[in-house]
Amino acid sequence: MKTTLAKTANDTEKTWYVVDAADQVLGRLAVKIANILRGRHKPTYTPHVDTGDYVVVVNADKVKLTGSKETDKTYMFYTGWVGTKYRRNVAFMRERKPAFIIEHAVKGMLPHNRLANEMLRKLKVYAGAEHPHAAQNPVEFKG
């Protein structure tokens, strides 16, 4: 039996998936999304080639967190100036930028290299139930 490896990202067909984040736990959802972006659900998965698909996440503002993470979990930001480090909790970010919560979780589960930057460009996150990618005929992801 011969192992086939994808030579370039153009070797594989890209599919668009829609994932509904309503009432799903953030970490478990982020693992599913990261695996689709990497292409781990395909038999042609190759670690050093971007063989993943596009993911459209809707209802990002309705994602669940377990325990008391809604108030205890914080995101740290730093502007580069002395004394300008500040923290925001999940409840604050859910009000202002609900897409950031999912993007941040998925980014942490991808490899930390240039290939991950290409994978993150294929992630589209929207706070509401509507998205502008109907022309790509996205398929609902079951998994």
Secondary structure, DSSP 8 states (H G I E B T S, - for coil): ------SSGGGS---EEEEE-TT-BHHHHHHHHHHHHHTTTSTT--TTS----EEEEE-GGG-B--TTHHHH-EEEEE-SSTT-EEEEEHHHHHHH-HHHHHHHHHHHHS-SSHHHHHHHTTEEE-SSS--S-GGG--EE---
